[in-house]
Amino acid sequence: MIKKHKISASQLFCLLILSRLSVEIVFPRTASAAAVEAISALVISELARFALALPLIVYSFNGDNIHRAVRQKNRFFGWVGALFAALLLTGASLRTLFLTSEFTVKNLLIGGSMWTIFIISVVLAVYAAVMGTESLARAGVIVLMAAALVTVAVMLADIPYMRSTAITGGGDFNEFLDELVERFMRGGDYLIFAALLPYVDKKTKYSAGKCALLFAMFSTLLSVLLCVVNCLVLREMYGLCEYPFIAAASLSDVAFFKRLDGAAAAVWMLCAVFRSGLMLLAAGKTISEIYHAKNYKPVRENGGAA
């Protein structure tokens, strides 16, 4: 049973996975057209983000609010850190909304007004943020299940088109560096983790920390799986496709559904807007927690205030 104003560690895991995978599908293909370079850059960027987030993950095994902890040690650094995190989250949210709008007019509403879609997406993202942590967590699990079903369906339908010879290297080193930077900039999920950490109902002392470690592992594995599938299916066409997964989905043929690219594009577009709302919520929670830190009184083990 989830306590009031709390979400479970498994719900937080679903939110983080949903946020991470949505950018791999909705964001346009990065610089490198070679499979080996693309996969290598993906893995390196994931490891780099994990290394930067490691202090936060270690802290989460014993604490529940790193921004508040820093604020209590030093007010200036507490506010600077929280504001910087909130700005990064807000910027990442706006970038996601912009690229999602571009994705929509190129794959769903072809010929539509990008700025109209952008405004509608902003409204939906703000509404998602206003829903609050619990409602967003429940909705996130449902949305992730829908996204998982359509994605698995695409992968299974594309098996006949897969060729192992597609995994080749030979890309330009400058393109590889551009790919590495772009993939690194697709982060922000650990900042979401930090912001929502105080709202996690820990069944054990290590629930939140295990959630972060599992996210680090599965986000890497699933992102690599998506990239590998795209390369195997599209082969030499991979470097020519702006949205490889949607291009691969257009080849699928499942009974009377035929092509699944429309369904995949619609579901993952919704996921990307959901990610934007989640980031806006995290930005707001970060500022709220640091603002109310002055009123926080730690509780001793015997139940009395410190």
N, C-alpha and C positions, 0 to 999 in steps of 0.2 A: 504494500500500500504506500503510495507516494504521499509524503507529508505536504502540508499546505505551503505554497510558494516554492516547492522543490521539484526537481526533475531527477530521474534516475540516471546513473552513469551510462546505461545502455542507450537511453534517449539522447544524451549528449553525444555519444559515439555516432549515432545515426545522423544527427545534425552536422557533425564535422565531416563525415563521409559524404553526405549530400552536398555540402558546400564545396568540398575538394573536387569531386568528380564532375560537378556541373561545369566548372571552368575548362576541363579537359575536352568537353564536347561542344560547348557553346562558344568558347573563345576560338578565333581563327588559328589555323595551323601556324606554328612558329617558323623560324628561318630555315632550318635544315630540311633538305629533301631526302636525306639518306637515313635509312632505318636505324642503323647502329648508332649514328651520332644523335638522333632524336631520343632513342631509348637511354643512351648514356647520359645525356644532358638532363633527362627527367630524373634518373636515379640520383645523380650528383646534387641536383637542386633540392630533392627531397631530403637527402642526408644533411645538406647545409642548413636547411630550415630546422631540422630536428636538432642539430648541434646548437643552434642559436636558442632554441626553446628548451634545451636540456635543464638549465637552472630553474625555469618555471615548472617543469615536470617533476624535478626532484623536490621542489618546495611543495607541490600538490600532494605529496605523500604524507605531509604533516600539517600543512596549513590550508586555508580555504580562500584567502584573498591577498594576493601578493601586492596589489596596489595599496591596499590599506596598511599592510605590514611596512611597506616602504614609507608611507605617509606618517606613520607613527614614529619611525626612526628619524626622518627628516622631512619636514613639511614641503620644502622647495622641490626636492627630488621626487617626492611622492606626486605632487601636482604636475611636474614636468613629464614624468613617465606616463601618467594617466592621460594627460592631454595629447601627448605624442601618439599613444596607442589609439586614442579615440579618433585623431586625425587620420591615421593610417587606415583604420577601419572604415571611416566615412569616405575617404578617397577610393579605397578598394571597392566599396559599395557602388559609388557613382561610376567607376570604370566598368564594373560588371553590368550595370544598367545600360550604359552606352553600347557596350559590345553585344549585349543581349538584344537590344533594339536593332542593331545592324544584322545580327543573326536572324532575327524574325523577318525582316523585309527581304532577306535573301533566300530564306528557306520555307517560310510559311505564308506571310502576306506579301507576296512578290509584287513590287510596284507600289506598296503602301508608303505612307509618310513616316519616315524614321523618327522624327521629332514628336509626332503624335503618339507613336508607340512608346517612345522614351517617357513622355509625360504620364501616360497610363501606367507604365511600369513603375515609375517613381511613386505614384499614388498607391499601387498595390504593395510595394515594398514598405512604405511608411505604415500602411494598414497592418501588414504582417508584424512590424516592429511594435506597434501599439497593442497588438493582441496579447503580448506578454510572454514570459518565458515558458510557462506551463502549456498554454495553448499552442505556441509555436512548436514546442517539443512534440506534442501529440500529433499535430498536423505534419511535422517533418517525417515522422515514422511512416505515415500513410503515403506521403509523396515519394519517399525513398523506395517503398515497396512497389509503387507503380513504375518508377523509373527502372528499378531492377528487373521487373518482368519484361518490359519492352526491350531493354538492353540485352538480356539473355536471349530473347526471341530473335533479335537481329543477329547475334553471334551464332546461334544454332543454324539459322537460315543461310548464313554466309559460309558455312563450312565447305560446301562444294567449290567455292571460289578461292580457298586458301592455298597458297603455294609457299613452301619453306624457302625457296630460292629468293624470295622477296627481301629477306633480312640480309642486306648488304651495306657496306660502308662506302668510303670514298668521298665524303662530303668535304666542303671547304672549311678550314679551321676557323676563319672569321665567322662563317655561318654558325659553326658550332658554339662559339662564344656568344653570339647573338641569341641563339637558342637557349643557352644556359641562363643568360640574364632574364630573358622573357619568362622562362619557366619558374625561375626563382621569384619573380614578381607576381606570380599567381598565388602566392601564399596569403596569410592572414588568418588561417584557421586556428593557429595556436593563440592568437590574440583573442579570438572568440572563446577558446577554452579558458583563458585567464579571466575573461569578463564574466563567464557563466559559472565559474568554479564555486563561488559562494552559494549558488542555488542548486548544487548537486546534493542529493540525499545519499550520503555515504553509508552503505550497508556495513562496510568495514573501513578501517583506517586508510587502506590503500586503494579503495574503489576508483577514485578520481585519477590517481597516478596510473593505474592499470589501464584505464580508459584512454589516456594520452598515449601510452606505449602501444596499445592495440591499434589506435588510430594511425600512429606513425608507420606501423608495419603494414596494415591493410590499405592505407592510402597509397603507399608505394606500390604494393603488389597489384592493386586494381588499376591504378593509373598505367603501370607498365603493361598489364593485360590489354587494356583498351588500345594502347599504342601498337602493341604487337599484332593484335587482330586487324587493326586498320592497315598496317604494313603488309600483312599476309594476304589480305583480300584485295587491296588496291595495287600492290606491287609497284611497278614503275609509275603508276598514276598517282601514287601517294604525294609526291612533291608538287603535283599540279592541282590538288584539291584544297580548297580553303577550309572546308570543314570535313575532314576525313571520315569521321564516324557517320555523318549523314550521307556522305557519298557511298560508304559501304552499305548503309541501310537501304539505299535505293536499289541495290542488287537483290535484296531479300525477296523471297516468294513463298509466303506461308498461306497455303490453302486459298480461301476467298479474300484474305486480307491483302494478298499480293505484296506490293511494296510497303515497307514499314517506316520509310524515312519521314513521312508526315507525322505519324504518331510519335516517333522518337524525337523529332524536332519540337513538337508541342509539349511533350512531357519535360524534356530537359530545359526548354525555355522557361517553363514554370519553375523548375528547380533553381535556375539561375536567378530569377526574381526573388525566390524564397531565400537564396543565399544573401542577396542584397538586403532584404529585410532583417535577416539574422545579424548581419554586420551592423546595421543601424541600431538594432536592439543592443548588441554588445557594446557599441560606442556609448550609448546612453547609460547602460549599466556601469560602465567604467567610470564615467564622470559622477554618476549618482553615488557610487560606493566611496569614492575618494572624498566627495563633499560631506557625506555623513560619517566619515571616519572619526571626526572630532567628538562625536557623540557615542562612539563605540567603547564599551567597557568590557575587557576580557573577563571571562568567567573561570574561576579556579575549579579544580576537580571536585571540591566539596560543595560546589554550587554557589558559592558566594562571589561577589564582585571583587575584582582585584583592586 
